[in-house]
Amino acid sequence: MNKQALETLLTEKEVARITSLSIASVRRWRLRGEGPPFVRINSSIRYQPSDVASWIASRPRGGTREVKE
């Protein structure tokens, strides 16, 4: 595998910072199977940045309600 093709993995803390949520929220997503895919390395949990970006992009968006006149 080409070393340049590897992404630097994110920690739970970094994912929490990126999403502006708590580490507890990130852990809760993982335990419920609702969050981005993760990689377990021994007892450590890591996330690929592209998986986190794809997961965020897949989340429902607000602000699309039409105004009735």
C-alpha positions as CSV (number, residue, x, y, z in Angstrom):
1,M,0.0,0.0,0.0
2,N,1.2,3.5,-0.9
3,K,2.0,5.5,2.3
4,Q,0.8,8.7,0.6
5,A,-2.6,7.1,0.0
6,L,-3.2,6.7,3.8
7,E,-5.2,9.3,5.6
8,T,-4.2,10.5,9.0
9,L,-6.8,9.0,11.3
10,L,-8.9,11.2,13.7
11,T,-9.4,10.6,17.4
12,E,-12.8,10.8,19.1
13,K,-11.7,14.2,20.5
14,E,-10.9,15.5,17.0
15,V,-14.3,14.3,15.6
16,A,-16.0,16.0,18.6
17,R,-14.1,19.2,17.8
18,I,-15.0,19.0,14.1
19,T,-18.7,18.5,14.8
20,S,-18.7,21.0,17.8
21,L,-20.2,18.3,20.0
22,S,-19.0,16.4,23.1
23,I,-16.8,13.3,23.1
24,A,-19.8,11.6,24.9
25,S,-22.0,12.3,21.8
26,V,-19.4,10.8,19.5
27,R,-19.2,7.7,21.7
28,R,-23.0,7.5,21.9
29,W,-23.2,7.5,18.1
30,R,-20.7,4.7,17.9
31,L,-22.4,2.6,20.5
32,R,-25.8,3.1,18.8
33,G,-24.4,2.5,15.3
34,E,-25.5,6.0,14.2
35,G,-22.2,7.7,13.7
36,P,-19.5,7.6,11.0
37,P,-17.7,4.3,10.4
38,F,-14.7,3.8,12.8
39,V,-11.5,1.8,13.0
40,R,-10.6,-0.1,16.2
41,I,-6.8,-0.4,16.7
42,N,-6.4,-2.4,19.9
43,S,-8.4,-0.4,22.4
44,S,-8.3,2.8,20.4
45,I,-11.0,4.2,18.2
46,R,-10.1,6.2,15.1
47,Y,-12.0,7.7,12.2
48,Q,-11.0,8.2,8.6
49,P,-11.5,11.9,7.7
50,S,-13.2,11.0,4.4
51,D,-15.7,8.8,6.4
52,V,-16.5,11.6,8.8
53,A,-16.9,14.1,5.9
54,S,-19.3,11.6,4.0
55,W,-21.2,11.0,7.2
56,I,-21.7,14.8,7.8
57,A,-22.8,15.3,4.2
58,S,-25.4,12.5,4.6
59,R,-27.0,14.1,7.6
60,P,-30.5,15.8,7.2
61,R,-30.4,19.5,6.5
62,G,-32.7,22.1,7.8
63,G,-33.9,25.4,6.6
64,T,-35.7,24.1,3.5
65,R,-39.3,24.8,4.7
66,E,-41.3,26.8,2.3
67,V,-43.0,30.0,3.5
68,K,-46.7,30.1,2.9
69,E,-48.1,33.4,1.7
